[in-house]
Amino acid sequence: MKKILSACLIAGSFLAVEAQDSQPASDSLWDVNGIMSLNASQLAFSPQWASGGESSLSGNALVNLAANYRNPDSTLNWANELTLGYGLIKQGEDPVRKSDDKINFASKVGYRANKYWYYSGLVSFKSQFTEGYANPGDVDRTKISNFFSPAYLNVSVGMDFKPGDNFTMLLAPVTGKVTFVMDDELAAAGAFGVEPGNNARAEFGGYAKFAYKKEILKNVILNTKLDLFTNYLDEPQNIDVNYDLMLTFKVNEYISASFIAEFIYDHDIKFELEDGGMGPALQWKEQFGLGLTYSF
């Protein structure tokens, strides 16, 4: 299946897909838009390549959809966003491994309090599609994640500051966060801060979300988000941090490039440290891709 998916990603890179920019109808209260991109790369060497090297094949797909309700005659505002990403890489004789894997959904409803502030409620969900491994190139690789393991559900109530269409700041002093680990093997090991043998962990605390999206240069779009969470009931000084940065460069009507960076710090996720102990650590990932993009 993975070989077929990789082949489809490569074949798709040679197809011309016409990008379209459509505006909502004048009588529509919904602004629906999205970006779908497909990136692929391949590297091969002849046996006589003197400089050495290792053949590789990779592909990545990303879908970002948004549906926003805006009624100039109403005090209600409703924003929904779904992001799906998945990528595979095959290098040399190593097994196929993931290069990207995410499921992110958020829905925020606001009721206008004054010109820039809204009483708001947010529901968000994050997870992944398939298994992840600490040492994916080894035969005896160690599983560290799976579908719904982890999965994070946040329900937040607070105030949302919206001075314009580009920036939002949600401050939610009342937030419930549930971490799910539905893989029994990972749950038995107490992964992601869940008590060994349990499949979920509930937390109560405060949450802040900052988001900014703008065309900063011609055909260059910046989309960045910062999430902060503190658990009031257990070591509130330890703040969970999730930061996402995406730059999209439109090359022409059919081709675009993107740079994506993600930084995560979660005190409840433990890693093996250089001194041999276990503890939290900064997680980061960056990705650059060039390929087809369809937008609407």
C-alpha positions as CSV (number, residue, x, y, z in Angstrom):
1,M,0.0,0.0,0.0
2,K,2.8,2.4,0.9
3,K,4.6,1.7,-2.4
4,I,1.4,2.4,-4.3
5,L,0.9,5.7,-2.4
6,S,4.5,6.7,-3.1
7,A,4.0,5.9,-6.8
8,C,0.8,7.9,-6.9
9,L,2.5,10.9,-5.4
10,I,5.2,10.8,-8.0
11,A,2.8,10.4,-10.8
12,G,0.7,13.2,-9.5
13,S,3.6,15.6,-9.7
14,F,3.4,15.5,-13.5
15,L,-0.2,16.4,-13.7
16,A,-1.2,19.9,-14.4
17,V,-4.0,21.1,-12.1
18,E,-5.4,24.5,-12.7
19,A,-5.5,26.6,-9.5
20,Q,-8.6,28.7,-9.1
21,D,-9.4,31.6,-6.8
22,S,-13.1,31.8,-6.2
23,Q,-14.9,34.3,-4.0
24,P,-18.1,33.5,-2.1
25,A,-21.4,34.6,-3.7
26,S,-22.4,38.1,-2.7
27,D,-25.4,36.8,-0.8
28,S,-23.5,34.0,1.0
29,L,-22.7,34.3,4.7
30,W,-20.0,31.6,4.5
31,D,-16.5,32.2,3.3
32,V,-15.2,28.8,2.2
33,N,-11.6,28.4,1.1
34,G,-8.8,25.8,1.0
35,I,-5.4,24.8,-0.2
36,M,-4.4,21.3,-1.3
37,S,-0.8,20.6,-2.2
38,L,1.2,17.6,-3.4
39,N,5.0,17.5,-3.3
40,A,7.3,14.7,-4.4
41,S,11.0,14.2,-4.9
42,Q,13.2,11.4,-6.2
43,L,16.9,10.8,-6.0
44,A,18.8,7.9,-7.8
45,F,22.5,7.0,-8.4
46,S,24.2,4.7,-10.8
47,P,26.4,2.0,-9.3
48,Q,29.4,3.9,-10.7
49,W,28.6,7.2,-9.0
50,A,32.1,8.0,-7.5
51,S,30.9,10.5,-4.9
52,G,28.6,8.0,-3.3
53,G,25.1,8.5,-2.1
54,E,21.8,6.8,-1.4
55,S,18.7,6.7,-3.5
56,S,15.5,8.0,-2.0
57,L,11.9,8.6,-2.9
58,S,9.5,10.8,-1.0
59,G,6.1,12.4,-1.2
60,N,3.9,14.6,0.9
61,A,0.3,15.7,0.7
62,L,-1.3,18.6,2.7
63,V,-4.9,19.8,2.8
64,N,-6.0,23.0,4.6
65,L,-9.7,23.8,4.6
66,A,-11.5,26.7,6.2
67,A,-15.2,27.7,6.5
68,N,-16.0,31.0,8.2
69,Y,-19.4,32.4,8.9
70,R,-19.5,36.2,8.8
71,N,-22.8,38.1,8.9
72,P,-22.4,41.9,8.9
73,D,-25.9,42.2,10.4
74,S,-25.2,39.7,13.2
75,T,-23.0,39.7,16.3
76,L,-22.2,36.0,15.7
77,N,-18.9,34.8,14.2
78,W,-18.0,31.2,13.6
79,A,-14.6,30.0,12.2
80,N,-13.8,26.4,11.3
81,E,-10.4,24.9,10.1
82,L,-9.3,21.4,9.2
83,T,-5.7,20.5,8.4
84,L,-4.6,17.1,7.2
85,G,-1.0,16.2,6.3
86,Y,0.7,12.9,5.4
87,G,4.1,12.1,3.9
88,L,6.3,9.1,3.2
89,I,10.0,8.6,2.5
90,K,12.0,5.6,1.3
91,Q,15.7,5.9,1.5
92,G,18.1,3.2,0.4
93,E,17.3,-0.2,1.8
94,D,15.6,1.3,4.9
95,P,11.9,0.6,5.5
96,V,9.4,3.2,4.3
97,R,8.9,5.8,7.1
98,K,6.7,8.8,7.7
99,S,7.9,12.4,7.0
100,D,4.6,14.0,8.1
101,D,1.4,12.9,9.8
102,K,-1.2,15.1,11.3
103,I,-5.0,15.7,11.8
104,N,-5.9,19.1,13.2
105,F,-9.4,20.5,13.6
106,A,-10.6,23.6,15.3
107,S,-14.1,25.3,15.6
108,K,-14.5,28.6,17.3
109,V,-17.8,30.5,17.9
110,G,-17.8,34.1,19.0
111,Y,-20.5,36.6,20.1
112,R,-19.5,40.2,19.7
113,A,-18.9,42.1,23.0
114,N,-17.7,45.3,21.4
115,K,-15.8,46.4,18.3
116,Y,-12.8,44.1,18.7
117,W,-13.7,41.6,21.5
118,Y,-15.9,38.5,21.3
119,Y,-17.2,36.1,24.0
120,S,-15.9,32.9,22.5
121,G,-15.9,29.1,22.8
122,L,-13.4,26.8,21.1
123,V,-13.3,23.1,20.4
124,S,-10.1,21.7,18.9
125,F,-8.8,18.2,18.2
126,K,-5.3,16.9,17.2
127,S,-4.1,13.4,16.3
128,Q,-2.4,11.4,13.6
129,F,-3.2,8.7,11.0
130,T,-0.7,5.9,11.5
131,E,2.0,4.4,13.8
132,G,5.2,6.3,14.5
133,Y,8.5,4.9,15.6
134,A,11.5,6.2,17.5
135,N,14.0,4.4,15.3
136,P,12.1,3.9,12.0
137,G,15.1,2.6,10.1
138,D,15.9,-0.3,12.4
139,V,14.4,-3.8,12.2
140,D,13.7,-3.8,15.9
141,R,12.1,-0.3,15.9
142,T,10.2,1.0,18.9
143,K,6.6,2.2,18.5
144,I,6.0,5.6,20.2
145,S,2.7,6.7,18.7
146,N,-0.4,5.6,16.7
147,F,-3.8,6.7,15.5
148,F,-5.6,8.4,18.5
149,S,-2.4,7.8,20.5
150,P,-2.0,10.5,21.3
151,A,-5.1,12.5,20.5
152,Y,-5.8,15.9,22.2
153,L,-9.3,17.4,22.7
154,N,-9.5,21.0,24.0
155,V,-12.7,22.8,25.0
156,S,-12.1,26.4,25.9
157,V,-14.3,29.4,27.0
158,G,-13.0,32.9,27.1
159,M,-12.6,36.2,25.1
160,D,-11.3,36.5,21.5
161,F,-9.6,39.7,20.3
162,K,-10.0,40.3,16.6
163,P,-8.8,43.8,15.5
164,G,-9.0,42.7,11.8
165,D,-9.0,39.7,9.5
166,N,-5.3,38.9,9.9
167,F,-4.9,38.5,13.6
168,T,-6.8,36.8,16.5
169,M,-5.9,36.3,20.1
170,L,-8.1,33.9,22.2
171,L,-7.6,34.1,26.0
172,A,-9.5,31.2,27.7
173,P,-9.1,31.0,31.5
174,V,-11.6,28.1,31.5
175,T,-10.3,25.1,29.5
176,G,-10.6,21.4,29.7
177,K,-8.0,19.3,28.0
178,V,-8.2,15.5,27.5
179,T,-5.3,13.4,26.2
180,F,-6.2,10.1,24.7
181,V,-3.9,7.1,24.3
182,M,-6.1,4.3,22.8
183,D,-3.2,2.0,21.8
184,D,-3.1,-0.4,24.7
185,E,0.6,-1.0,24.4
186,L,1.4,2.7,24.7
187,A,-1.2,3.1,27.4
188,A,0.3,0.3,29.5
189,A,3.7,2.2,29.3
190,G,2.1,5.4,30.5
191,A,2.9,7.3,27.3
192,F,2.0,11.0,26.9
193,G,1.4,11.6,30.6
194,V,-1.5,9.1,30.9
195,E,-1.4,6.9,34.0
196,P,-0.2,3.4,33.0
197,G,-3.1,1.2,32.1
198,N,-5.5,4.2,31.5
199,N,-6.5,5.4,28.0
200,A,-7.2,9.1,28.9
201,R,-6.0,11.9,31.1
202,A,-8.1,15.0,31.9
203,E,-6.7,18.4,32.8
204,F,-8.2,21.7,33.7
205,G,-6.4,25.0,33.1
206,G,-5.9,28.1,31.1
207,Y,-5.4,28.4,27.3
208,A,-4.2,31.1,24.9
209,K,-4.2,30.9,21.2
210,F,-2.6,33.5,18.8
211,A,-3.0,33.3,15.0
212,Y,-1.8,35.5,12.2
213,K,-2.2,35.1,8.5
214,K,-1.3,37.6,5.8
215,E,0.3,38.0,2.4
216,I,3.5,39.6,3.6
217,L,5.0,40.0,0.1
218,K,3.5,39.5,-3.4
219,N,2.6,35.8,-3.7
220,V,4.1,35.0,-0.2
221,I,1.6,34.1,2.5
222,L,2.6,33.8,6.2
223,N,0.4,31.6,8.4
224,T,1.5,31.2,12.0
225,K,-0.1,30.0,15.2
226,L,0.9,29.7,18.9
227,D,-0.9,27.6,21.5
228,L,-0.2,27.8,25.2
229,F,-1.8,25.7,28.0
230,T,-1.2,25.5,31.7
231,N,-2.8,22.9,34.0
232,Y,-4.1,24.7,37.2
233,L,-4.2,21.5,39.2
234,D,-0.7,20.0,38.5
235,E,2.5,22.0,38.2
236,P,0.9,25.1,36.6
237,Q,4.4,26.6,36.0
238,N,4.9,24.0,33.2
239,I,3.3,25.5,30.1
240,D,2.6,23.3,27.0
241,V,3.7,25.1,23.9
242,N,2.7,24.4,20.3
243,Y,4.0,26.8,17.6
244,D,3.3,26.4,13.8
245,L,4.8,28.4,11.0
246,M,3.9,28.0,7.3
247,L,5.2,30.1,4.4
248,T,3.6,29.6,1.0
249,F,5.4,30.9,-2.1
250,K,3.3,31.0,-5.3
251,V,5.6,30.3,-8.2
252,N,3.0,30.5,-10.9
253,E,-0.6,29.4,-11.6
254,Y,0.2,25.7,-11.1
255,I,3.3,25.5,-8.9
256,S,4.0,26.6,-5.4
257,A,6.7,26.1,-2.7
258,S,6.1,25.9,1.0
259,F,8.2,26.0,4.2
260,I,6.7,24.5,7.4
261,A,8.1,24.5,10.9
262,E,6.6,23.1,14.1
263,F,7.9,23.4,17.6
264,I,6.3,21.5,20.6
265,Y,7.1,21.4,24.3
266,D,5.0,19.3,26.5
267,H,6.2,18.5,30.1
268,D,4.2,15.3,30.1
269,I,6.0,13.8,27.1
270,K,9.3,12.2,28.2
271,F,12.3,11.4,26.1
272,E,15.6,9.7,26.8
273,L,18.1,12.5,27.6
274,E,21.9,12.6,27.1
275,D,22.6,11.8,30.7
276,G,20.6,8.6,30.4
277,G,17.5,9.8,32.3
278,M,14.0,10.5,31.0
279,G,12.5,14.0,30.8
280,P,10.7,16.6,28.6
281,A,12.5,18.1,25.6
282,L,11.8,20.6,22.8
283,Q,10.4,18.8,19.7
284,W,10.9,20.5,16.3
285,K,10.3,19.7,12.7
286,E,10.9,21.6,9.5
287,Q,9.9,20.8,6.0
288,F,10.4,22.4,2.6
289,G,8.4,21.3,-0.5
290,L,7.9,22.3,-4.1
291,G,5.0,20.9,-6.0
292,L,1.4,21.2,-7.2
293,T,-1.1,23.4,-5.4
294,Y,-4.9,23.7,-5.9
295,S,-6.6,26.6,-4.1
296,F,-10.1,27.8,-3.9
